[in-house]
Amino acid sequence: MDAALSKNGRRALRVLFGSLVVFLYAPIAILLIFSFNDSQLPSFPLSGFTLRWYHQFLTNPDLRGALETSALIAACSSVAAVALGVLASLALVRRRFGGKGALSALLLSPLVIPYVVFGISLLLFFHAVGIPRSIVTVVIGHVVISLPYTILVIVPRLSQIDATLEEAAADLGASRLQTFRWIVLPLIMPAVVSALLIAFTTSFDEYAVASFVVGTRVTFPIYLYGALRFPSRLPQVIAVAVVVMIVSLVVVVGAEIGRRAAERRLGAAET
Amino acid sequence: MSAEAPAAEATPRGRRTRSRIDLTTPGLLGLPVACLLVFFLCPIAIVGAYSVDALHGPSLFGEAHKLTLAGWHALFHDGVYLRLFWKSVKTSLIVSVIVVALAYPVAYYLALSGTKRKYVLLLVLIAPFLTSYLLRVLAWKVILGNRGVLNTFLFWTGVRSPDHPLSQLLYSRFAVILVLAYIWIPFVALPIFVSLDSLDRRLLEAAGDLGASRWQAFVRVTLPLSMPGVVAAFLFVFIPTVGEFVTPSLVGGTSGYLYGNQIADLFSTGYPDWQTGSVLALFLLGVVALLTIALTRFLRLGEAAAR
């Protein structure tokens, strides 16, 4: 007898799981369908197949500019956040020092601030110290909000690694930097890659904070938010939505599978 | 990696004692902590300064102002803001409860039904969270409108006539709750799954051997042991939702207008009032901080009790 689930319970939960998956994916599927629909308004009945909207978004310079800006901001902020996250994780996992609890609370605290509050805080801060709003201010905001996520991903991986490996490297004459470069970094690489990915997607998708600190070069979410108010732009926005969603799904799922494989391989090598 | 450099230099000198390792700790923590001090805590302090009108002019080093608590007075005596805050709290509670109630059984199924592909199914569940937030709101905007996908589908199939669309769908509090629940379900499934997956199944077998029914075993063993995951999930939905302004401004209309919209509007270009806005923001931050501290205490106590 199964202690956790009866036969009927299992069946009911399987149905619930199935309906939830349908609920989660149906809106995405609807966007997909209407991105090929030959009508200005997304409504039934469907009025024929077209690639017009995809063509329009490919030739829309504002939209492409916004995508490029977002990619640049996401690349800069994710690399910076992961670098800071690795440093902080090394200290939190490998070092003993007083006030560790308070420091880790500080490092994770951006997780629990409502973004509207953080957005206006940064706005007032940059205003008070006289820094004009630009791409840089958005990058700074995104580094702060992604930093705790990178720590949450890297710390568990780091604490799985046997500290004696590092001691052995030190005994064999490696400097701390060499130990990090040749022992620690390869072992935490899967987590570093996931952290990069999480930070990148967080930044690429972030509207709330960016809306307060963005300069004249708009990011993709801010362009999107603006475009939602103009019905004439809706179809091409749906088309780009489909492309962005599918690309992010493929990248994330692919990376997750890759991370699993890498961790399994590293796990086998360790034992 | 510049912070690692002093660590490398410190090695030859401090080889005698183990405490040399601690020498490098400031080097590792310096940059991340400085980053948060300057770009996280300092901005919040500046909001505090604005909330009492200590800063007003165009620059930090302008002339000094008289402090005033007028903004705080307005918050607590003029009921408008508090009512709006309460509305946001209620909306967030509804969203959090719906989301946890839907995600829990599904996470339970994945973690405890013994299905071999549980990680694959989990990824299927979580993947939508990793696509764009705004685009998922957009999808619902397309679906729920008066001339949207759902209504025109009903007209087309003849279920409703075009003169009588389901008009309360978009631009309502219902739409805000629906969309936010849609957005959070995948995210919430994860912490609950983790807490259930780490559950020792032998405990359930033991409960069964001692005569507990499955339901009793669930209520007395599984549910208490998974509470940390549930509380974490609740917190991770409640906190962003109580300050949410993006979804309400896109699908909420006037009846879905929330506290976060009020804050954002006080800083927008229309009729900015930075002092009142700062007061509202700090109040929200204070409530969220207290809630976080209280619930993390609860989690710690729970963990201690489980041991």
HADDOCK unambig.tbl for C-alpha pairs under 7 A between the chains (distance, minus, plus):
assign (segid A and resid 3 and name CA) (segid B and resid 204 and name CA) 5.75 0.50 0.50
assign (segid A and resid 3 and name CA) (segid B and resid 205 and name CA) 5.58 0.50 0.50
assign (segid A and resid 3 and name CA) (segid B and resid 208 and name CA) 6.69 0.50 0.50
assign (segid A and resid 3 and name CA) (segid B and resid 214 and name CA) 6.52 0.50 0.50
assign (segid A and resid 4 and name CA) (segid B and resid 112 and name CA) 6.30 0.50 0.50
assign (segid A and resid 4 and name CA) (segid B and resid 113 and name CA) 6.99 0.50 0.50
assign (segid A and resid 4 and name CA) (segid B and resid 204 and name CA) 6.85 0.50 0.50
assign (segid A and resid 4 and name CA) (segid B and resid 214 and name CA) 6.65 0.50 0.50
assign (segid A and resid 5 and name CA) (segid B and resid 113 and name CA) 6.60 0.50 0.50
assign (segid A and resid 10 and name CA) (segid B and resid 113 and name CA) 6.95 0.50 0.50
assign (segid A and resid 13 and name CA) (segid B and resid 105 and name CA) 6.70 0.50 0.50
assign (segid A and resid 13 and name CA) (segid B and resid 106 and name CA) 6.52 0.50 0.50
assign (segid A and resid 13 and name CA) (segid B and resid 109 and name CA) 6.10 0.50 0.50
assign (segid A and resid 16 and name CA) (segid B and resid 106 and name CA) 6.95 0.50 0.50
assign (segid A and resid 17 and name CA) (segid B and resid 106 and name CA) 5.57 0.50 0.50
assign (segid A and resid 21 and name CA) (segid B and resid 125 and name CA) 6.51 0.50 0.50
assign (segid A and resid 24 and name CA) (segid B and resid 128 and name CA) 6.97 0.50 0.50
assign (segid A and resid 24 and name CA) (segid B and resid 182 and name CA) 6.87 0.50 0.50
assign (segid A and resid 27 and name CA) (segid B and resid 139 and name CA) 5.63 0.50 0.50
assign (segid A and resid 27 and name CA) (segid B and resid 140 and name CA) 6.77 0.50 0.50
assign (segid A and resid 28 and name CA) (segid B and resid 139 and name CA) 6.76 0.50 0.50
assign (segid A and resid 31 and name CA) (segid B and resid 139 and name CA) 6.16 0.50 0.50
assign (segid A and resid 42 and name CA) (segid B and resid 142 and name CA) 6.66 0.50 0.50
assign (segid A and resid 42 and name CA) (segid B and resid 148 and name CA) 6.50 0.50 0.50
assign (segid A and resid 42 and name CA) (segid B and resid 149 and name CA) 6.41 0.50 0.50
assign (segid A and resid 43 and name CA) (segid B and resid 147 and name CA) 6.59 0.50 0.50
assign (segid A and resid 43 and name CA) (segid B and resid 148 and name CA) 5.44 0.50 0.50
assign (segid A and resid 43 and name CA) (segid B and resid 149 and name CA) 4.72 0.50 0.50
assign (segid A and resid 43 and name CA) (segid B and resid 152 and name CA) 5.65 0.50 0.50
assign (segid A and resid 44 and name CA) (segid B and resid 149 and name CA) 6.11 0.50 0.50
assign (segid A and resid 44 and name CA) (segid B and resid 152 and name CA) 5.05 0.50 0.50
assign (segid A and resid 44 and name CA) (segid B and resid 153 and name CA) 5.26 0.50 0.50
assign (segid A and resid 44 and name CA) (segid B and resid 156 and name CA) 6.58 0.50 0.50
assign (segid A and resid 45 and name CA) (segid B and resid 156 and name CA) 6.42 0.50 0.50
assign (segid A and resid 84 and name CA) (segid B and resid 31 and name CA) 6.76 0.50 0.50
assign (segid A and resid 84 and name CA) (segid B and resid 32 and name CA) 5.22 0.50 0.50
assign (segid A and resid 87 and name CA) (segid B and resid 28 and name CA) 5.00 0.50 0.50
assign (segid A and resid 87 and name CA) (segid B and resid 29 and name CA) 6.45 0.50 0.50
assign (segid A and resid 88 and name CA) (segid B and resid 28 and name CA) 6.12 0.50 0.50
assign (segid A and resid 88 and name CA) (segid B and resid 29 and name CA) 5.37 0.50 0.50
assign (segid A and resid 88 and name CA) (segid B and resid 32 and name CA) 6.33 0.50 0.50
assign (segid A and resid 91 and name CA) (segid B and resid 25 and name CA) 5.88 0.50 0.50
assign (segid A and resid 91 and name CA) (segid B and resid 28 and name CA) 5.92 0.50 0.50
assign (segid A and resid 91 and name CA) (segid B and resid 29 and name CA) 6.39 0.50 0.50
assign (segid A and resid 95 and name CA) (segid B and resid 22 and name CA) 6.42 0.50 0.50
assign (segid A and resid 95 and name CA) (segid B and resid 25 and name CA) 6.66 0.50 0.50
assign (segid A and resid 96 and name CA) (segid B and resid 22 and name CA) 6.84 0.50 0.50
assign (segid A and resid 112 and name CA) (segid B and resid 239 and name CA) 6.41 0.50 0.50
assign (segid A and resid 113 and name CA) (segid B and resid 285 and name CA) 6.76 0.50 0.50
assign (segid A and resid 114 and name CA) (segid B and resid 239 and name CA) 6.28 0.50 0.50
assign (segid A and resid 114 and name CA) (segid B and resid 240 and name CA) 5.15 0.50 0.50
assign (segid A and resid 114 and name CA) (segid B and resid 243 and name CA) 5.37 0.50 0.50
assign (segid A and resid 116 and name CA) (segid B and resid 243 and name CA) 6.37 0.50 0.50
assign (segid A and resid 116 and name CA) (segid B and resid 260 and name CA) 6.59 0.50 0.50
assign (segid A and resid 116 and name CA) (segid B and resid 264 and name CA) 6.80 0.50 0.50
assign (segid A and resid 117 and name CA) (segid B and resid 281 and name CA) 5.39 0.50 0.50
assign (segid A and resid 121 and name CA) (segid B and resid 43 and name CA) 4.87 0.50 0.50
assign (segid A and resid 121 and name CA) (segid B and resid 44 and name CA) 5.45 0.50 0.50
assign (segid A and resid 121 and name CA) (segid B and resid 47 and name CA) 5.73 0.50 0.50
assign (segid A and resid 122 and name CA) (segid B and resid 43 and name CA) 5.56 0.50 0.50
assign (segid A and resid 124 and name CA) (segid B and resid 43 and name CA) 6.95 0.50 0.50
assign (segid A and resid 124 and name CA) (segid B and resid 46 and name CA) 6.84 0.50 0.50
assign (segid A and resid 124 and name CA) (segid B and resid 47 and name CA) 6.75 0.50 0.50
assign (segid A and resid 125 and name CA) (segid B and resid 43 and name CA) 4.88 0.50 0.50
assign (segid A and resid 125 and name CA) (segid B and resid 46 and name CA) 6.22 0.50 0.50
assign (segid A and resid 127 and name CA) (segid B and resid 59 and name CA) 6.92 0.50 0.50
assign (segid A and resid 128 and name CA) (segid B and resid 58 and name CA) 6.75 0.50 0.50
assign (segid A and resid 128 and name CA) (segid B and resid 59 and name CA) 4.80 0.50 0.50
assign (segid A and resid 128 and name CA) (segid B and resid 60 and name CA) 4.60 0.50 0.50
assign (segid A and resid 129 and name CA) (segid B and resid 59 and name CA) 6.36 0.50 0.50
assign (segid A and resid 129 and name CA) (segid B and resid 60 and name CA) 5.81 0.50 0.50
assign (segid A and resid 130 and name CA) (segid B and resid 59 and name CA) 6.46 0.50 0.50
assign (segid A and resid 144 and name CA) (segid B and resid 36 and name CA) 6.72 0.50 0.50
assign (segid A and resid 175 and name CA) (segid B and resid 8 and name CA) 5.74 0.50 0.50
assign (segid A and resid 176 and name CA) (segid B and resid 7 and name CA) 6.50 0.50 0.50
assign (segid A and resid 176 and name CA) (segid B and resid 8 and name CA) 5.17 0.50 0.50
assign (segid A and resid 177 and name CA) (segid B and resid 4 and name CA) 6.21 0.50 0.50
assign (segid A and resid 177 and name CA) (segid B and resid 5 and name CA) 7.00 0.50 0.50
assign (segid A and resid 177 and name CA) (segid B and resid 8 and name CA) 5.69 0.50 0.50
assign (segid A and resid 205 and name CA) (segid B and resid 132 and name CA) 5.59 0.50 0.50
assign (segid A and resid 205 and name CA) (segid B and resid 133 and name CA) 6.62 0.50 0.50
assign (segid A and resid 208 and name CA) (segid B and resid 246 and name CA) 6.84 0.50 0.50
assign (segid A and resid 221 and name CA) (segid B and resid 134 and name CA) 6.94 0.50 0.50
assign (segid A and resid 241 and name CA) (segid B and resid 135 and name CA) 5.95 0.50 0.50
assign (segid A and resid 245 and name CA) (segid B and resid 131 and name CA) 5.19 0.50 0.50
assign (segid A and resid 245 and name CA) (segid B and resid 132 and name CA) 6.47 0.50 0.50
assign (segid A and resid 248 and name CA) (segid B and resid 131 and name CA) 5.82 0.50 0.50
assign (segid A and resid 249 and name CA) (segid B and resid 127 and name CA) 6.50 0.50 0.50
assign (segid A and resid 249 and name CA) (segid B and resid 130 and name CA) 6.91 0.50 0.50
assign (segid A and resid 249 and name CA) (segid B and resid 131 and name CA) 6.34 0.50 0.50
